[in-house]
Amino acid sequence: MRELIVEGTREGLEAARARGQRLGRPPAMTPEQIRHARDLLTHPGNSDHRCR
């Protein structure tokens, strides 16, 4: 029984990849947020937000 479930899952994943579907967990940050974070790491004094 388990083998049938695993086989069906693998076939579904292969079909999704063939369609160009993205698999897995979605990214936590947008590309813009990643750029901003990297900029803050390389230039810590150039922040728009100030701690109070």
ModelCIF file with pLDDT and N, C-alpha, C, O atoms, coordinates in Angstrom:
data_MODEL
#
_entry.id   MODEL 
#
_entity.id                         1 
_entity.type                       polymer 
_entity.pdbx_number_of_molecules   1 
#
_entity_poly.entity_id                      1 
_entity_poly.type                           'polypeptide(L)' 
_entity_poly.nstd_linkage                   no 
_entity_poly.nstd_monomer                   no 
_entity_poly.pdbx_seq_one_letter_code       MRELIVEGTREGLEAARARGQRLGRPPAMTPEQIRHARDLLTHPGNSDHRCR 
_entity_poly.pdbx_seq_one_letter_code_can   MRELIVEGTREGLEAARARGQRLGRPPAMTPEQIRHARDLLTHPGNSDHRCR 
_entity_poly.pdbx_strand_id                 A 
#
loop_
_entity_poly_seq.entity_id 
_entity_poly_seq.num 
_entity_poly_seq.mon_id 
_entity_poly_seq.hetero 
1 1  MET n 
1 2  ARG n 
1 3  GLU n 
1 4  LEU n 
1 5  ILE n 
1 6  VAL n 
1 7  GLU n 
1 8  GLY n 
1 9  THR n 
1 10 ARG n 
1 11 GLU n 
1 12 GLY n 
1 13 LEU n 
1 14 GLU n 
1 15 ALA n 
1 16 ALA n 
1 17 ARG n 
1 18 ALA n 
1 19 ARG n 
1 20 GLY n 
1 21 GLN n 
1 22 ARG n 
1 23 LEU n 
1 24 GLY n 
1 25 ARG n 
1 26 PRO n 
1 27 PRO n 
1 28 ALA n 
1 29 MET n 
1 30 THR n 
1 31 PRO n 
1 32 GLU n 
1 33 GLN n 
1 34 ILE n 
1 35 ARG n 
1 36 HIS n 
1 37 ALA n 
1 38 ARG n 
1 39 ASP n 
1 40 LEU n 
1 41 LEU n 
1 42 THR n 
1 43 HIS n 
1 44 PRO n 
1 45 GLY n 
1 46 ASN n 
1 47 SER n 
1 48 ASP n 
1 49 HIS n 
1 50 ARG n 
1 51 CYS n 
1 52 ARG n 
#
_struct_asym.id          A 
_struct_asym.entity_id   1 
#
loop_
_ma_qa_metric.id 
_ma_qa_metric.mode 
_ma_qa_metric.name 
_ma_qa_metric.software_group_id 
_ma_qa_metric.type 
1 global pLDDT . pLDDT 
2 local  pLDDT . pLDDT 
#
_ma_qa_metric_global.metric_id      1 
_ma_qa_metric_global.metric_value   88.25 
_ma_qa_metric_global.model_id       1 
_ma_qa_metric_global.ordinal_id     1 
#
loop_
_ma_qa_metric_local.label_asym_id 
_ma_qa_metric_local.label_comp_id 
_ma_qa_metric_local.label_seq_id 
_ma_qa_metric_local.metric_id 
_ma_qa_metric_local.metric_value 
_ma_qa_metric_local.model_id 
_ma_qa_metric_local.ordinal_id 
A MET 1  2 91.00 1 1  
A ARG 2  2 92.00 1 2  
A GLU 3  2 94.00 1 3  
A LEU 4  2 94.00 1 4  
A ILE 5  2 95.00 1 5  
A VAL 6  2 95.00 1 6  
A GLU 7  2 96.00 1 7  
A GLY 8  2 95.00 1 8  
A THR 9  2 95.00 1 9  
A ARG 10 2 95.00 1 10 
A GLU 11 2 96.00 1 11 
A GLY 12 2 95.00 1 12 
A LEU 13 2 94.00 1 13 
A GLU 14 2 94.00 1 14 
A ALA 15 2 96.00 1 15 
A ALA 16 2 94.00 1 16 
A ARG 17 2 94.00 1 17 
A ALA 18 2 96.00 1 18 
A ARG 19 2 96.00 1 19 
A GLY 20 2 94.00 1 20 
A GLN 21 2 91.00 1 21 
A ARG 22 2 88.00 1 22 
A LEU 23 2 90.00 1 23 
A GLY 24 2 91.00 1 24 
A ARG 25 2 93.00 1 25 
A PRO 26 2 92.00 1 26 
A PRO 27 2 91.00 1 27 
A ALA 28 2 94.00 1 28 
A MET 29 2 96.00 1 29 
A THR 30 2 96.00 1 30 
A PRO 31 2 95.00 1 31 
A GLU 32 2 96.00 1 32 
A GLN 33 2 95.00 1 33 
A ILE 34 2 95.00 1 34 
A ARG 35 2 95.00 1 35 
A HIS 36 2 92.00 1 36 
A ALA 37 2 92.00 1 37 
A ARG 38 2 94.00 1 38 
A ASP 39 2 93.00 1 39 
A LEU 40 2 91.00 1 40 
A LEU 41 2 92.00 1 41 
A THR 42 2 92.00 1 42 
A HIS 43 2 87.00 1 43 
A PRO 44 2 78.00 1 44 
A GLY 45 2 76.00 1 45 
A ASN 46 2 67.00 1 46 
A SER 47 2 63.00 1 47 
A ASP 48 2 61.00 1 48 
A HIS 49 2 60.00 1 49 
A ARG 50 2 56.00 1 50 
A CYS 51 2 55.00 1 51 
A ARG 52 2 51.00 1 52 
#
loop_
_atom_site.group_PDB 
_atom_site.id 
_atom_site.type_symbol 
_atom_site.label_atom_id 
_atom_site.label_alt_id 
_atom_site.label_comp_id 
_atom_site.label_asym_id 
_atom_site.label_entity_id 
_atom_site.label_seq_id 
_atom_site.pdbx_PDB_ins_code 
_atom_site.Cartn_x 
_atom_site.Cartn_y 
_atom_site.Cartn_z 
_atom_site.occupancy 
_atom_site.B_iso_or_equiv 
_atom_site.pdbx_formal_charge 
_atom_site.auth_seq_id 
_atom_site.auth_comp_id 
_atom_site.auth_asym_id 
_atom_site.auth_atom_id 
_atom_site.pdbx_PDB_model_num 
ATOM 1   N N  . MET A 1 1  ? 0.824  -1.200 0.000   1.00 91.00 ? 1  MET A N  1 
ATOM 2   C CA . MET A 1 1  ? 0.000  0.000  0.000   1.00 91.00 ? 1  MET A CA 1 
ATOM 3   C C  . MET A 1 1  ? 0.866  1.261  0.000   1.00 91.00 ? 1  MET A C  1 
ATOM 4   O O  . MET A 1 1  ? 0.631  2.185  -0.779  1.00 91.00 ? 1  MET A O  1 
ATOM 5   N N  . ARG A 1 2  ? 1.867  1.289  0.880   1.00 92.00 ? 2  ARG A N  1 
ATOM 6   C CA . ARG A 1 2  ? 2.734  2.460  0.961   1.00 92.00 ? 2  ARG A CA 1 
ATOM 7   C C  . ARG A 1 2  ? 3.466  2.701  -0.358  1.00 92.00 ? 2  ARG A C  1 
ATOM 8   O O  . ARG A 1 2  ? 3.660  3.845  -0.769  1.00 92.00 ? 2  ARG A O  1 
ATOM 9   N N  . GLU A 1 3  ? 3.870  1.617  -1.017  1.00 94.00 ? 3  GLU A N  1 
ATOM 10  C CA . GLU A 1 3  ? 4.591  1.741  -2.285  1.00 94.00 ? 3  GLU A CA 1 
ATOM 11  C C  . GLU A 1 3  ? 3.732  2.457  -3.330  1.00 94.00 ? 3  GLU A C  1 
ATOM 12  O O  . GLU A 1 3  ? 4.249  3.237  -4.130  1.00 94.00 ? 3  GLU A O  1 
ATOM 13  N N  . LEU A 1 4  ? 2.422  2.193  -3.323  1.00 94.00 ? 4  LEU A N  1 
ATOM 14  C CA . LEU A 1 4  ? 1.530  2.860  -4.271  1.00 94.00 ? 4  LEU A CA 1 
ATOM 15  C C  . LEU A 1 4  ? 1.452  4.355  -3.996  1.00 94.00 ? 4  LEU A C  1 
ATOM 16  O O  . LEU A 1 4  ? 1.433  5.164  -4.923  1.00 94.00 ? 4  LEU A O  1 
ATOM 17  N N  . ILE A 1 5  ? 1.408  4.712  -2.729  1.00 95.00 ? 5  ILE A N  1 
ATOM 18  C CA . ILE A 1 5  ? 1.356  6.133  -2.363  1.00 95.00 ? 5  ILE A CA 1 
ATOM 19  C C  . ILE A 1 5  ? 2.642  6.826  -2.781  1.00 95.00 ? 5  ILE A C  1 
ATOM 20  O O  . ILE A 1 5  ? 2.606  7.909  -3.365  1.00 95.00 ? 5  ILE A O  1 
ATOM 21  N N  . VAL A 1 6  ? 3.779  6.207  -2.485  1.00 95.00 ? 6  VAL A N  1 
ATOM 22  C CA . VAL A 1 6  ? 5.075  6.790  -2.835  1.00 95.00 ? 6  VAL A CA 1 
ATOM 23  C C  . VAL A 1 6  ? 5.191  6.920  -4.356  1.00 95.00 ? 6  VAL A C  1 
ATOM 24  O O  . VAL A 1 6  ? 5.658  7.942  -4.860  1.00 95.00 ? 6  VAL A O  1 
ATOM 25  N N  . GLU A 1 7  ? 4.771  5.899  -5.072  1.00 96.00 ? 7  GLU A N  1 
ATOM 26  C CA . GLU A 1 7  ? 4.845  5.931  -6.536  1.00 96.00 ? 7  GLU A CA 1 
ATOM 27  C C  . GLU A 1 7  ? 3.982  7.066  -7.095  1.00 96.00 ? 7  GLU A C  1 
ATOM 28  O O  . GLU A 1 7  ? 4.413  7.796  -7.988  1.00 96.00 ? 7  GLU A O  1 
ATOM 29  N N  . GLY A 1 8  ? 2.775  7.209  -6.571  1.00 95.00 ? 8  GLY A N  1 
ATOM 30  C CA . GLY A 1 8  ? 1.896  8.287  -7.036  1.00 95.00 ? 8  GLY A CA 1 
ATOM 31  C C  . GLY A 1 8  ? 2.459  9.656  -6.728  1.00 95.00 ? 8  GLY A C  1 
ATOM 32  O O  . GLY A 1 8  ? 2.359  10.576 -7.539  1.00 95.00 ? 8  GLY A O  1 
ATOM 33  N N  . THR A 1 9  ? 3.055  9.790  -5.549  1.00 95.00 ? 9  THR A N  1 
ATOM 34  C CA . THR A 1 9  ? 3.661  11.070 -5.171  1.00 95.00 ? 9  THR A CA 1 
ATOM 35  C C  . THR A 1 9  ? 4.813  11.420 -6.103  1.00 95.00 ? 9  THR A C  1 
ATOM 36  O O  . THR A 1 9  ? 4.918  12.554 -6.570  1.00 95.00 ? 9  THR A O  1 
ATOM 37  N N  . ARG A 1 10 ? 5.666  10.456 -6.369  1.00 95.00 ? 10 ARG A N  1 
ATOM 38  C CA . ARG A 1 10 ? 6.805  10.703 -7.263  1.00 95.00 ? 10 ARG A CA 1 
ATOM 39  C C  . ARG A 1 10 ? 6.335  11.078 -8.661  1.00 95.00 ? 10 ARG A C  1 
ATOM 40  O O  . ARG A 1 10 ? 6.889  11.984 -9.283  1.00 95.00 ? 10 ARG A O  1 
ATOM 41  N N  . GLU A 1 11 ? 5.316  10.384 -9.156  1.00 96.00 ? 11 GLU A N  1 
ATOM 42  C CA . GLU A 1 11 ? 4.788  10.707 -10.482 1.00 96.00 ? 11 GLU A CA 1 
ATOM 43  C C  . GLU A 1 11 ? 4.228  12.126 -10.508 1.00 96.00 ? 11 GLU A C  1 
ATOM 44  O O  . GLU A 1 11 ? 4.428  12.864 -11.473 1.00 96.00 ? 11 GLU A O  1 
ATOM 45  N N  . GLY A 1 12 ? 3.529  12.498 -9.444  1.00 95.00 ? 12 GLY A N  1 
ATOM 46  C CA . GLY A 1 12 ? 2.989  13.858 -9.372  1.00 95.00 ? 12 GLY A CA 1 
ATOM 47  C C  . GLY A 1 12 ? 4.077  14.911 -9.340  1.00 95.00 ? 12 GLY A C  1 
ATOM 48  O O  . GLY A 1 12 ? 3.953  15.952 -9.985  1.00 95.00 ? 12 GLY A O  1 
ATOM 49  N N  . LEU A 1 13 ? 5.146  14.652 -8.594  1.00 94.00 ? 13 LEU A N  1 
ATOM 50  C CA . LEU A 1 13 ? 6.264  15.596 -8.533  1.00 94.00 ? 13 LEU A CA 1 
ATOM 51  C C  . LEU A 1 13 ? 6.967  15.709 -9.881  1.00 94.00 ? 13 LEU A C  1 
ATOM 52  O O  . LEU A 1 13 ? 7.324  16.806 -10.311 1.00 94.00 ? 13 LEU A O  1 
ATOM 53  N N  . GLU A 1 14 ? 7.163  14.585 -10.540 1.00 94.00 ? 14 GLU A N  1 
ATOM 54  C CA . GLU A 1 14 ? 7.791  14.602 -11.864 1.00 94.00 ? 14 GLU A CA 1 
ATOM 55  C C  . GLU A 1 14 ? 6.934  15.363 -12.862 1.00 94.00 ? 14 GLU A C  1 
ATOM 56  O O  . GLU A 1 14 ? 7.458  16.122 -13.678 1.00 94.00 ? 14 GLU A O  1 
ATOM 57  N N  . ALA A 1 15 ? 5.613  15.168 -12.805 1.00 96.00 ? 15 ALA A N  1 
ATOM 58  C CA . ALA A 1 15 ? 4.714  15.891 -13.713 1.00 96.00 ? 15 ALA A CA 1 
ATOM 59  C C  . ALA A 1 15 ? 4.758  17.387 -13.443 1.00 96.00 ? 15 ALA A C  1 
ATOM 60  O O  . ALA A 1 15 ? 4.740  18.186 -14.379 1.00 96.00 ? 15 ALA A O  1 
ATOM 61  N N  . ALA A 1 16 ? 4.816  17.773 -12.174 1.00 94.00 ? 16 ALA A N  1 
ATOM 62  C CA . ALA A 1 16 ? 4.884  19.194 -11.829 1.00 94.00 ? 16 ALA A CA 1 
ATOM 63  C C  . ALA A 1 16 ? 6.192  19.798 -12.336 1.00 94.00 ? 16 ALA A C  1 
ATOM 64  O O  . ALA A 1 16 ? 6.197  20.910 -12.865 1.00 94.00 ? 16 ALA A O  1 
ATOM 65  N N  . ARG A 1 17 ? 7.295  19.073 -12.178 1.00 94.00 ? 17 ARG A N  1 
ATOM 66  C CA . ARG A 1 17 ? 8.585  19.574 -12.689 1.00 94.00 ? 17 ARG A CA 1 
ATOM 67  C C  . ARG A 1 17 ? 8.543  19.717 -14.206 1.00 94.00 ? 17 ARG A C  1 
ATOM 68  O O  . ARG A 1 17 ? 9.078  20.681 -14.755 1.00 94.00 ? 17 ARG A O  1 
ATOM 69  N N  . ALA A 1 18 ? 7.908  18.760 -14.884 1.00 96.00 ? 18 ALA A N  1 
ATOM 70  C CA . ALA A 1 18 ? 7.813  18.809 -16.346 1.00 96.00 ? 18 ALA A CA 1 
ATOM 71  C C  . ALA A 1 18 ? 7.012  20.038 -16.791 1.00 96.00 ? 18 ALA A C  1 
ATOM 72  O O  . ALA A 1 18 ? 7.281  20.604 -17.850 1.00 96.00 ? 18 ALA A O  1 
ATOM 73  N N  . ARG A 1 19 ? 6.032  20.447 -15.986 1.00 96.00 ? 19 ARG A N  1 
ATOM 74  C CA . ARG A 1 19 ? 5.240  21.640 -16.311 1.00 96.00 ? 19 ARG A CA 1 
ATOM 75  C C  . ARG A 1 19 ? 5.967  22.925 -15.931 1.00 96.00 ? 19 ARG A C  1 
ATOM 76  O O  . ARG A 1 19 ? 5.497  24.022 -16.234 1.00 96.00 ? 19 ARG A O  1 
ATOM 77  N N  . GLY A 1 20 ? 7.116  22.790 -15.266 1.00 94.00 ? 20 GLY A N  1 
ATOM 78  C CA . GLY A 1 20 ? 7.870  23.968 -14.846 1.00 94.00 ? 20 GLY A CA 1 
ATOM 79  C C  . GLY A 1 20 ? 7.370  24.550 -13.534 1.00 94.00 ? 20 GLY A C  1 
ATOM 80  O O  . GLY A 1 20 ? 7.672  25.697 -13.206 1.00 94.00 ? 20 GLY A O  1 
ATOM 81  N N  . GLN A 1 21 ? 6.623  23.780 -12.795 1.00 91.00 ? 21 GLN A N  1 
ATOM 82  C CA . GLN A 1 21 ? 6.075  24.211 -11.516 1.00 91.00 ? 21 GLN A CA 1 
ATOM 83  C C  . GLN A 1 21 ? 7.183  24.313 -10.484 1.00 91.00 ? 21 GLN A C  1 
ATOM 84  O O  . GLN A 1 21 ? 8.076  23.467 -10.440 1.00 91.00 ? 21 GLN A O  1 
ATOM 85  N N  . ARG A 1 22 ? 7.128  25.352 -9.651  1.00 88.00 ? 22 ARG A N  1 
ATOM 86  C CA . ARG A 1 22 ? 8.091  25.467 -8.554  1.00 88.00 ? 22 ARG A CA 1 
ATOM 87  C C  . ARG A 1 22 ? 7.634  24.584 -7.422  1.00 88.00 ? 22 ARG A C  1 
ATOM 88  O O  . ARG A 1 22 ? 6.455  24.567 -7.067  1.00 88.00 ? 22 ARG A O  1 
ATOM 89  N N  . LEU A 1 23 ? 8.566  23.852 -6.858  1.00 90.00 ? 23 LEU A N  1 
ATOM 90  C CA . LEU A 1 23 ? 8.248  22.949 -5.761  1.00 90.00 ? 23 LEU A CA 1 
ATOM 91  C C  . LEU A 1 23 ? 8.909  23.437 -4.485  1.00 90.00 ? 23 LEU A C  1 
ATOM 92  O O  . LEU A 1 23 ? 9.913  24.148 -4.526  1.00 90.00 ? 23 LEU A O  1 
ATOM 93  N N  . GLY A 1 24 ? 8.343  23.054 -3.359  1.00 91.00 ? 24 GLY A N  1 
ATOM 94  C CA . GLY A 1 24 ? 8.946  23.383 -2.073  1.00 91.00 ? 24 GLY A CA 1 
ATOM 95  C C  . GLY A 1 24 ? 8.347  24.611 -1.432  1.00 91.00 ? 24 GLY A C  1 
ATOM 96  O O  . GLY A 1 24 ? 7.377  25.192 -1.918  1.00 91.00 ? 24 GLY A O  1 
ATOM 97  N N  . ARG A 1 25 ? 8.955  24.984 -0.331  1.00 93.00 ? 25 ARG A N  1 
ATOM 98  C CA . ARG A 1 25 ? 8.482  26.115 0.451   1.00 93.00 ? 25 ARG A CA 1 
ATOM 99  C C  . ARG A 1 25 ? 8.759  27.420 -0.283  1.00 93.00 ? 25 ARG A C  1 
ATOM 100 O O  . ARG A 1 25 ? 9.829  27.577 -0.871  1.00 93.00 ? 25 ARG A O  1 
ATOM 101 N N  . PRO A 1 26 ? 7.816  28.361 -0.262  1.00 92.00 ? 26 PRO A N  1 
ATOM 102 C CA . PRO A 1 26 ? 8.054  29.647 -0.927  1.00 92.00 ? 26 PRO A CA 1 
ATOM 103 C C  . PRO A 1 26 ? 9.126  30.452 -0.184  1.00 92.00 ? 26 PRO A C  1 
ATOM 104 O O  . PRO A 1 26 ? 9.331  30.250 1.013   1.00 92.00 ? 26 PRO A O  1 
ATOM 105 N N  . PRO A 1 27 ? 9.804  31.352 -0.878  1.00 91.00 ? 27 PRO A N  1 
ATOM 106 C CA . PRO A 1 27 ? 10.846 32.161 -0.235  1.00 91.00 ? 27 PRO A CA 1 
ATOM 107 C C  . PRO A 1 27 ? 10.263 33.013 0.900   1.00 91.00 ? 27 PRO A C  1 
ATOM 108 O O  . PRO A 1 27 ? 9.133  33.493 0.814   1.00 91.00 ? 27 PRO A O  1 
ATOM 109 N N  . ALA A 1 28 ? 11.048 33.188 1.951   1.00 94.00 ? 28 ALA A N  1 
ATOM 110 C CA . ALA A 1 28 ? 10.603 33.980 3.099   1.00 94.00 ? 28 ALA A CA 1 
ATOM 111 C C  . ALA A 1 28 ? 10.660 35.471 2.805   1.00 94.00 ? 28 ALA A C  1 
ATOM 112 O O  . ALA A 1 28 ? 9.879  36.244 3.360   1.00 94.00 ? 28 ALA A O  1 
ATOM 113 N N  . MET A 1 29 ? 11.582 35.879 1.934   1.00 96.00 ? 29 MET A N  1 
ATOM 114 C CA . MET A 1 29 ? 11.744 37.300 1.623   1.00 96.00 ? 29 MET A CA 1 
ATOM 115 C C  . MET A 1 29 ? 11.691 37.502 0.113   1.00 96.00 ? 29 MET A C  1 
ATOM 116 O O  . MET A 1 29 ? 12.046 36.615 -0.664  1.00 96.00 ? 29 MET A O  1 
ATOM 117 N N  . THR A 1 30 ? 11.241 38.689 -0.283  1.00 96.00 ? 30 THR A N  1 
ATOM 118 C CA . THR A 1 30 ? 11.221 39.045 -1.698  1.00 96.00 ? 30 THR A CA 1 
ATOM 119 C C  . THR A 1 30 ? 12.643 39.406 -2.130  1.00 96.00 ? 30 THR A C  1 
ATOM 120 O O  . THR A 1 30 ? 13.489 39.697 -1.284  1.00 96.00 ? 30 THR A O  1 
ATOM 121 N N  . PRO A 1 31 ? 12.911 39.391 -3.424  1.00 95.00 ? 31 PRO A N  1 
ATOM 122 C CA . PRO A 1 31 ? 14.251 39.798 -3.888  1.00 95.00 ? 31 PRO A CA 1 
ATOM 123 C C  . PRO A 1 31 ? 14.618 41.215 -3.427  1.00 95.00 ? 31 PRO A C  1 
ATOM 124 O O  . PRO A 1 31 ? 15.785 41.486 -3.146  1.00 95.00 ? 31 PRO A O  1 
ATOM 125 N N  . GLU A 1 32 ? 13.639 42.112 -3.348  1.00 96.00 ? 32 GLU A N  1 
ATOM 126 C CA . GLU A 1 32 ? 13.905 43.473 -2.881  1.00 96.00 ? 32 GLU A CA 1 
ATOM 127 C C  . GLU A 1 32 ? 14.327 43.466 -1.414  1.00 96.00 ? 32 GLU A C  1 
ATOM 128 O O  . GLU A 1 32 ? 15.243 44.196 -1.036  1.00 96.00 ? 32 GLU A O  1 
ATOM 129 N N  . GLN A 1 33 ? 13.680 42.658 -0.587  1.00 95.00 ? 33 GLN A N  1 
ATOM 130 C CA . GLN A 1 33 ? 14.041 42.564 0.824   1.00 95.00 ? 33 GLN A CA 1 
ATOM 131 C C  . GLN A 1 33 ? 15.444 41.978 0.989   1.00 95.00 ? 33 GLN A C  1 
ATOM 132 O O  . GLN A 1 33 ? 16.195 42.401 1.868   1.00 95.00 ? 33 GLN A O  1 
ATOM 133 N N  . ILE A 1 34 ? 15.793 41.017 0.155   1.00 95.00 ? 34 ILE A N  1 
ATOM 134 C CA . ILE A 1 34 ? 17.137 40.427 0.212   1.00 95.00 ? 34 ILE A CA 1 
ATOM 135 C C  . ILE A 1 34 ? 18.187 41.462 -0.155  1.00 95.00 ? 34 ILE A C  1 
ATOM 136 O O  . ILE A 1 34 ? 19.222 41.560 0.503   1.00 95.00 ? 34 ILE A O  1 
ATOM 137 N N  . ARG A 1 35 ? 17.922 42.246 -1.217  1.00 95.00 ? 35 ARG A N  1 
ATOM 138 C CA . ARG A 1 35 ? 18.861 43.308 -1.608  1.00 95.00 ? 35 ARG A CA 1 
ATOM 139 C C  . ARG A 1 35 ? 19.040 44.313 -0.479  1.00 95.00 ? 35 ARG A C  1 
ATOM 140 O O  . ARG A 1 35 ? 20.160 44.729 -0.183  1.00 95.00 ? 35 ARG A O  1 
ATOM 141 N N  . HIS A 1 36 ? 17.937 44.700 0.151   1.00 92.00 ? 36 HIS A N  1 
ATOM 142 C CA . HIS A 1 36 ? 18.002 45.677 1.242   1.00 92.00 ? 36 HIS A CA 1 
ATOM 143 C C  . HIS A 1 36 ? 18.814 45.118 2.418   1.00 92.00 ? 36 HIS A C  1 
ATOM 144 O O  . HIS A 1 36 ? 19.643 45.826 2.990   1.00 92.00 ? 36 HIS A O  1 
ATOM 145 N N  . ALA A 1 37 ? 18.580 43.866 2.774   1.00 92.00 ? 37 ALA A N  1 
ATOM 146 C CA . ALA A 1 37 ? 19.314 43.247 3.881   1.00 92.00 ? 37 ALA A CA 1 
ATOM 147 C C  . ALA A 1 37 ? 20.808 43.173 3.570   1.00 92.00 ? 37 ALA A C  1 
ATOM 148 O O  . ALA A 1 37 ? 21.639 43.465 4.430   1.00 92.00 ? 37 ALA A O  1 
ATOM 149 N N  . ARG A 1 38 ? 21.146 42.785 2.346   1.00 94.00 ? 38 ARG A N  1 
ATOM 150 C CA . ARG A 1 38 ? 22.566 42.712 1.972   1.00 94.00 ? 38 ARG A CA 1 
ATOM 151 C C  . ARG A 1 38 ? 23.204 44.090 1.991   1.00 94.00 ? 38 ARG A C  1 
ATOM 152 O O  . ARG A 1 38 ? 24.359 44.234 2.393   1.00 94.00 ? 38 ARG A O  1 
ATOM 153 N N  . ASP A 1 39 ? 22.465 45.104 1.561   1.00 93.00 ? 39 ASP A N  1 
ATOM 154 C CA . ASP A 1 39 ? 22.989 46.467 1.587   1.00 93.00 ? 39 ASP A CA 1 
ATOM 155 C C  . ASP A 1 39 ? 23.248 46.900 3.031   1.00 93.00 ? 39 ASP A C  1 
ATOM 156 O O  . ASP A 1 39 ? 24.264 47.532 3.317   1.00 93.00 ? 39 ASP A O  1 
ATOM 157 N N  . LEU A 1 40 ? 22.329 46.559 3.939   1.00 91.00 ? 40 LEU A N  1 
ATOM 158 C CA . LEU A 1 40 ? 22.533 46.918 5.345   1.00 91.00 ? 40 LEU A CA 1 
ATOM 159 C C  . LEU A 1 40 ? 23.734 46.195 5.934   1.00 91.00 ? 40 LEU A C  1 
ATOM 160 O O  . LEU A 1 40 ? 24.445 46.754 6.768   1.00 91.00 ? 40 LEU A O  1 
ATOM 161 N N  . LEU A 1 41 ? 23.967 44.957 5.508   1.00 92.00 ? 41 LEU A N  1 
ATOM 162 C CA . LEU A 1 41 ? 25.118 44.216 6.031   1.00 92.00 ? 41 LEU A CA 1 
ATOM 163 C C  . LEU A 1 41 ? 26.436 44.811 5.545   1.00 92.00 ? 41 LEU A C  1 
ATOM 164 O O  . LEU A 1 41 ? 27.414 44.844 6.292   1.00 92.00 ? 41 LEU A O  1 
ATOM 165 N N  . THR A 1 42 ? 26.468 45.277 4.307   1.00 92.00 ? 42 THR A N  1 
ATOM 166 C CA . THR A 1 42 ? 27.716 45.837 3.777   1.00 92.00 ? 42 THR A CA 1 
ATOM 167 C C  . THR A 1 42 ? 27.899 47.306 4.148   1.00 92.00 ? 42 THR A C  1 
ATOM 168 O O  . THR A 1 42 ? 29.030 47.785 4.221   1.00 92.00 ? 42 THR A O  1 
ATOM 169 N N  . HIS A 1 43 ? 26.803 48.029 4.382   1.00 87.00 ? 43 HIS A N  1 
ATOM 170 C CA . HIS A 1 43 ? 26.861 49.453 4.749   1.00 87.00 ? 43 HIS A CA 1 
ATOM 171 C C  . HIS A 1 43 ? 25.923 49.689 5.936   1.00 87.00 ? 43 HIS A C  1 
ATOM 172 O O  . HIS A 1 43 ? 24.829 50.220 5.746   1.00 87.00 ? 43 HIS A O  1 
ATOM 173 N N  . PRO A 1 44 ? 26.319 49.310 7.147   1.00 78.00 ? 44 PRO A N  1 
ATOM 174 C CA . PRO A 1 44 ? 25.399 49.401 8.295   1.00 78.00 ? 44 PRO A CA 1 
ATOM 175 C C  . PRO A 1 44 ? 24.951 50.819 8.641   1.00 78.00 ? 44 PRO A C  1 
ATOM 176 O O  . PRO A 1 44 ? 23.903 50.987 9.266   1.00 78.00 ? 44 PRO A O  1 
ATOM 177 N N  . GLY A 1 45 ? 25.696 51.820 8.263   1.00 76.00 ? 45 GLY A N  1 
ATOM 178 C CA . GLY A 1 45 ? 25.319 53.203 8.592   1.00 76.00 ? 45 GLY A CA 1 
ATOM 179 C C  . GLY A 1 45 ? 24.279 53.789 7.657   1.00 76.00 ? 45 GLY A C  1 
ATOM 180 O O  . GLY A 1 45 ? 23.734 54.853 7.949   1.00 76.00 ? 45 GLY A O  1 
ATOM 181 N N  . ASN A 1 46 ? 23.984 53.136 6.549   1.00 67.00 ? 46 ASN A N  1 
ATOM 182 C CA . ASN A 1 46 ? 23.065 53.671 5.546   1.00 67.00 ? 46 ASN A CA 1 
ATOM 183 C C  . ASN A 1 46 ? 21.658 53.117 5.718   1.00 67.00 ? 46 ASN A C  1 
ATOM 184 O O  . ASN A 1 46 ? 21.065 52.644 4.749   1.00 67.00 ? 46 ASN A O  1 
ATOM 185 N N  . SER A 1 47 ? 21.123 53.165 6.901   1.00 63.00 ? 47 SER A N  1 
ATOM 186 C CA . SER A 1 47 ? 19.798 52.600 7.162   1.00 63.00 ? 47 SER A CA 1 
ATOM 187 C C  . SER A 1 47 ? 18.753 53.707 7.136   1.00 63.00 ? 47 SER A C  1 
ATOM 188 O O  . SER A 1 47 ? 18.981 54.803 7.646   1.00 63.00 ? 47 SER A O  1 
ATOM 189 N N  . ASP A 1 48 ? 17.593 53.404 6.530   1.00 61.00 ? 48 ASP A N  1 
ATOM 190 C CA . ASP A 1 48 ? 16.463 54.346 6.546   1.00 61.00 ? 48 ASP A CA 1 
ATOM 191 C C  . ASP A 1 48 ? 15.778 54.338 7.906   1.00 61.00 ? 48 ASP A C  1 
ATOM 192 O O  . ASP A 1 48 ? 15.136 55.316 8.287   1.00 61.00 ? 48 ASP A O  1 
ATOM 193 N N  . HIS A 1 49 ? 15.913 53.241 8.634   1.00 60.00 ? 49 HIS A N  1 
ATOM 194 C CA . HIS A 1 49 ? 15.245 53.083 9.922   1.00 60.00 ? 49 HIS A CA 1 
ATOM 195 C C  . HIS A 1 49 ? 16.270 53.259 11.047  1.00 60.00 ? 49 HIS A C  1 
ATOM 196 O O  . HIS A 1 49 ? 17.358 52.683 11.024  1.00 60.00 ? 49 HIS A O  1 
ATOM 197 N N  . ARG A 1 50 ? 15.891 54.057 12.011  1.00 56.00 ? 50 ARG A N  1 
ATOM 198 C CA . ARG A 1 50 ? 16.788 54.319 13.135  1.00 56.00 ? 50 ARG A CA 1 
ATOM 199 C C  . ARG A 1 50 ? 16.185 53.716 14.398  1.00 56.00 ? 50 ARG A C  1 
ATOM 200 O O  . ARG A 1 50 ? 14.979 53.803 14.630  1.00 56.00 ? 50 ARG A O  1 
ATOM 201 N N  . CYS A 1 51 ? 17.036 53.109 15.204  1.00 55.00 ? 51 CYS A N  1 
ATOM 202 C CA . CYS A 1 51 ? 16.589 52.588 16.499  1.00 55.00 ? 51 CYS A CA 1 
ATOM 203 C C  . CYS A 1 51 ? 16.470 53.751 17.463  1.00 55.00 ? 51 CYS A C  1 
ATOM 204 O O  . CYS A 1 51 ? 17.273 54.682 17.413  1.00 55.00 ? 51 CYS A O  1 
ATOM 205 N N  . ARG A 1 52 ? 15.491 53.709 18.329  1.00 51.00 ? 52 ARG A N  1 
ATOM 206 C CA . ARG A 1 52 ? 15.311 54.786 19.307  1.00 51.00 ? 52 ARG A CA 1 
ATOM 207 C C  . ARG A 1 52 ? 15.646 54.301 20.689  1.00 51.00 ? 52 ARG A C  1 
ATOM 208 O O  . ARG A 1 52 ? 15.555 55.065 21.650  1.00 51.00 ? 52 ARG A O  1 
#
